[in-house]
Amino acid sequence: MRSEYNICSLVVHLAPARADEATRAVAALPGVEIHARTADSRLVVTAVDQPETRAFDQIAEIHRTPGVVAASLVYHAFDTDESSAHSAQSAIQN
């Protein structure tokens, strides 16, 4: 079990013409999960540190993804107790 837990939540705005392609690319990133997609090409996404990559690096990769217009950080939690961070992630999903 990790001693540190880092989670970030973002709203990602997509170019409508490339929304499907961008959604697939974002979903394929390690530690990234898509929680919702709106009809106007926005995603609600979380990025969590993984052993092989950090959430910050995945956010940078989201910004570089073709079809992504903008990605805005809307929530960030860093905790040394993973169970507390899971509670924060559950709050984001509800």
C-alpha positions, 0 to 999 in steps of 0.5 A: 500500500502506498503511503501517499495518495494524489488525486486530481479532478478535471473538466476537459473540453473537446473539439466536437469533431475529434471528441470520440478520438480524444475521449479514447486517448484520454481513457487509455492513459494510466491512472486516468478515469472518465466519469462523465461525458456531456453532449457538448463535448466535455469530460469529467476526469480524475487522474491518480498517481500510479507507480509508473506515472504521476497524475501531473504527468497525465494532466500534461498528456491530456493537454497534449492530446489531439482534440483537447481544447482545454483541461481545467483542474477543479479539485485536488487532494493529496493525502498520506492515508489512501482511505481518506483519498478514496473518500474524496474520490467517492465525493467527486463521483457523487 
